[in-house]
């Protein structure tokens, strides 16, 4: 058993363990006992920090929202042009999934649930934040002449997210998350050509 940690650190460890377990197992099959064993604490200790498994999933989804959006925003901020920022965001997203392969399995699990749970609302918030970032970059690309003036920015943003989701789905089916990186740049090049971006 591990030594006692401050509440916030323990909660972070529990969330990390849940997402790690989701890499190889459907979230519906993951038990609080599994999570406790992965963290190295008792099941009672898990319930001390989270009253239910759903509360763990909600905390996990909040972590995903915060970390993924921060990663994408940081990637965009470090680029010199809007088009370079789009490339950086794409690669950062692919890299995030490669580093945290349990995240997409967890997200897809939440989206399959019929109820509009708090965790599903967090998924929606991720997509809203992502689209806002993309729309800003696409708009800047048009204004700076890096993309056509008549670009359908809404459709371009939807297509961008859809391409990443498609790569994620294929990597999940193949069981090889790292394969996304190998295909990513080629797919991105086709996307940029498709929207008429300046290369």
C-alpha positions in Angstrom: 0.0 0.0 0.0 1.1 3.5 -0.7 1.7 6.2 1.9 -1.1 8.7 2.5 -1.2 11.6 0.0 -3.0 14.9 0.1 -6.6 14.6 -1.1 -6.0 16.4 -4.5 -2.9 14.2 -5.3 -4.8 11.1 -4.4 -7.8 12.1 -6.6 -5.4 12.8 -9.4 -3.8 9.4 -9.0 -7.3 7.7 -9.0 -8.3 9.5 -12.2 -5.0 8.6 -13.9 -5.4 5.0 -12.9 -9.0 4.9 -14.3 -7.8 6.3 -17.6 -4.9 4.0 -17.8 -7.2 1.0 -17.2 -9.4 2.3 -20.0 -6.6 1.8 -22.4 -7.1 -2.0 -22.4 -10.6 -2.4 -21.0 -14.1 -1.0 -21.6 -14.9 1.6 -18.9 -18.1 -0.3 -18.1 -16.1 -3.3 -17.0 -13.7 -1.3 -14.8 -14.6 -1.6 -11.2 -13.6 0.6 -8.2 -11.7 -2.5 -7.0 -9.7 -2.5 -10.2 -8.9 1.2 -9.7 -8.0 0.7 -6.1 -5.6 -2.1 -7.0 -4.0 0.1 -9.7 -3.5 3.0 -7.3 -2.3 0.7 -4.4 -5.1 1.6 -2.0 -8.1 0.0 -0.5 -11.5 0.2 -2.2 -12.7 2.2 0.8 -9.9 4.7 0.2 -11.2 5.2 -3.3 -14.7 5.9 -2.0 -13.3 8.3 0.5 -12.3 10.5 -2.4 -15.1 9.7 -4.9 -18.6 8.6 -3.7 -19.4 6.6 -6.9 -17.7 5.3 -10.0 -19.6 7.9 -12.0 -17.9 10.6 -9.9 -14.5 9.2 -10.9 -15.6 9.2 -14.6 -16.8 12.8 -14.2 -13.4 13.8 -12.7 -11.6 12.0 -15.4 -13.6 13.8 -18.1 -12.8 17.1 -16.5 -9.2 16.2 -16.5 -9.3 15.4 -20.2 -11.1 18.7 -21.0 -8.6 20.7 -19.1 -5.5 18.9 -20.2 -6.4 18.4 -23.9 -7.6 22.0 -24.4 -4.5 23.3 -22.6 -2.3 21.1 -24.8 -4.0 22.3 -28.0 -4.0 25.9 -27.0 -0.3 25.8 -26.1 0.5 24.2 -29.4 -1.3 26.9 -31.3 0.2 29.7 -29.3 3.7 28.5 -30.1 3.2 28.7 -33.9 4.2 31.6 -36.1 1.2 31.6 -38.4 -2.4 30.4 -38.3 -1.7 27.6 -40.7 1.4 26.5 -38.7 -0.9 26.6 -35.7 -3.4 24.3 -37.3 -0.6 21.8 -38.1 0.7 22.1 -34.5 -2.8 21.5 -33.0 -3.3 18.4 -35.2 0.0 16.9 -34.2 -0.6 17.9 -30.5 -3.9 16.1 -30.5 -2.4 13.0 -32.1 0.4 13.1 -29.6 -2.1 13.5 -26.7 -4.0 10.4 -27.8 -0.8 8.4 -28.2 0.3 9.3 -24.7 -3.2 8.7 -23.2 -4.8 5.9 -25.3 -7.4 5.3 -22.7 -9.0 8.7 -23.2 -10.7 8.0 -26.6 -12.2 4.8 -25.3 -13.6 6.6 -22.3 -15.0 9.4 -24.5 -16.7 7.0 -26.9 -18.1 5.1 -23.9 -19.7 8.3 -22.5 -21.1 9.3 -25.9 -22.9 5.9 -26.1 -24.8 6.6 -22.9 -28.5 7.7 -23.5 -28.6 10.1 -20.5 -27.2 13.5 -20.7 -24.8 13.0 -17.8 -22.4 15.5 -16.4 -19.5 13.6 -18.0 -21.2 13.8 -21.4 -21.5 17.6 -20.8 -17.8 17.7 -20.3 -17.3 15.9 -23.6 -19.5 18.5 -25.2 -17.4 21.3 -23.6 -14.2 19.7 -25.0 -15.7 19.8 -28.5 -17.0 23.4 -28.1 -13.6 24.6 -26.9 -11.9 22.7 -29.7 -14.2 24.2 -32.4 -13.7 27.7 -30.9 -9.9 27.3 -31.2 -10.1 26.0 -34.8 -12.6 28.7 -35.9 -10.2 31.3 -34.6 -7.3 29.8 -36.4 -9.2 29.3 -39.7 -10.5 32.9 -39.5 -7.0 34.2 -39.0 -5.8 32.1 -41.9 -8.4 33.6 -44.2 -7.6 37.2 -43.0 -3.9 36.6 -43.6 -4.4 35.1 -47.0 -3.3 31.6 -46.0 -6.7 30.1 -46.8 -9.2 31.1 -49.5 -11.6 34.0 -48.7 -14.6 31.8 -49.5 -13.5 29.0 -47.2 -16.5 27.4 -45.3 -14.9 27.7 -41.9 -17.6 25.8 -40.1 -17.2 22.8 -42.4 -13.4 23.0 -42.3 -13.5 22.9 -38.5 -15.9 19.9 -38.5 -13.7 18.1 -41.0 -10.6 18.8 -39.0 -12.1 17.2 -35.8 -13.6 14.4 -37.9 -10.2 13.5 -39.4 -8.6 13.2 -35.9 -11.6 11.2 -34.7 -11.2 8.8 -37.7 -7.5 8.3 -37.0 -8.3 7.6 -33.3 -11.0 5.1 -34.2 -8.7 3.2 -36.6 -5.9 3.2 -34.0 -8.3 1.7 -31.4 -9.4 -1.0 -33.9 -5.9 -1.9 -34.8 -4.7 -1.7 -31.1 -1.8 0.4 -32.2 -2.2 4.0 -31.0 1.3 5.0 -32.3 0.1 4.2 -35.8 -1.7 7.6 -35.7 1.6 9.4 -35.8 2.7 7.6 -38.9 -0.4 8.4 -40.9 -1.1 11.8 -39.3 1.1 14.0 -41.4 -0.1 12.4 -44.7 -3.7 12.9 -43.7 -3.1 16.4 -42.6 -1.4 17.3 -45.9 -4.5 16.1 -47.7 -6.8 18.1 -45.4 -4.8 21.3 -46.0 -4.8 20.8 -49.7 -8.5 20.2 -49.6 -9.2 23.5 -47.9 -6.9 25.3 -50.3 -4.4 26.3 -47.7 -1.2 27.9 -48.7 1.5 25.3 -48.3 
